[in-house]
Amino acid sequence: MKKSILTILVLSLLNSAAGAGTIEMKVYGLVCGFCAQGIEKTLRRNPAVEDVVVSLENQLVAVSTRADKDVSDAELRKALTDSGYDVKAIDRTQRSMSDVRAGLKATSK
């Protein structure tokens, strides 16, 4: 009995963590702070999105998803292209948003 409860618990934890992650996108057309604000506002409307980072210098938009949610590459691409930006690449990574921010700070020095 204990073994089956433990197994169920472990599986449910793995399932909830599977949806969480960081999506990093190479986006062309970012030219000003207004662009960054608009992208951030647009992406935060999605209930699966937990956090957003936009770097004009690196042409990077990073999104972290909630633990129990996911957002498709197609949804992200559509949101950005409908806003007038060109999405060149979408990569799903295991980097945390704090790692993304730290990497951006290191490259801007």
N, C-alpha and C positions, 0 to 999 in steps of 0.2 A: 504494500500500500504506500509506504513512504517513498519507495523508488519511483512509482508511477507519478506521484505528486511532484517529486523533484524533477522528473523528466518533463512534465507539463510546464512547470515553472521555467525551466531552462529554455524550452522551445518558445514559450511566449516572450521571454526576454530577447531571444535571438530575432524573433519576428519583429518586435517593436524597434529594435536597433537597425534592422535591415533597411527600413525606409529612411532613416536619418543619414544625412551625408551632405557633402558640399559639391556644388555644381559650379565649375569655373568656365566662363565663356569669353572667347576673344571676340570683341565687338568693335567694328570700325564705325566712325562717324561721331564719336564722342569728342566734343570740342569745348564744352564749357560746363561750369557748375550747374547751370540750369538743366543741361542734358542729364547730368548725374542725378539731380533731384527728381526729375521726371521719371527716369528709369527706376529709381528706388521706390518712388510712390506707386508706380504701376505694378512692380513685382510684389510689393508688400500687400497688395490687395488679394493676392492668391492665398487662400487659407492654409496651404501646405508650406508656405514660405515662413521661415522663422527670422532670418536675418539676411541683409543685403549689403554688399560692399561694391562700390563703383570706383575704379581708378582710371581717370582720364589719361594719365601719363603712360600707363601700361595697357590701355585699351582692354581692361579687364572688368567683367561683371561677375561677382561671385554670389551665390545664393546658398544658404543652408536651409534644409527642410526640417520640419518637425519630425519627431521620432516615429510617429504613427502615420505619417503622410509622405507622399511623393508628388512630384510635378514632372510631367513628361518633357523631353527635349523639344517636342513639337510645340507644346504650350509656351515654353520659354522663347523659342525661336519666333513664334507668331507674335507674342507680346512685344518683343524688341523690333521685329521688322515692321509691325504695324505702327510703331512709334518712329519709324524712319531710320533705323540703324541696320547695319549689315553684320550678321552673325557669321563669323568665319569658322569657329570651332566650339564644341561643347564637350567638356571632360568632367566626368564624375570622379571625385577624389575622396580620399579619407582624411584629407587635411582639415583641421578645425578652422573656423573663421578667425580665431586669434592667430593661427599660423599664417593664414592668408594675409591678415593685416600686418604681421611682423615682417613677412616677406616683402610687402609693398613698402614699408618704412625703410627696409634695408636697401632696396633698389633706388629709393628717392634721395639717398644721402650722397 
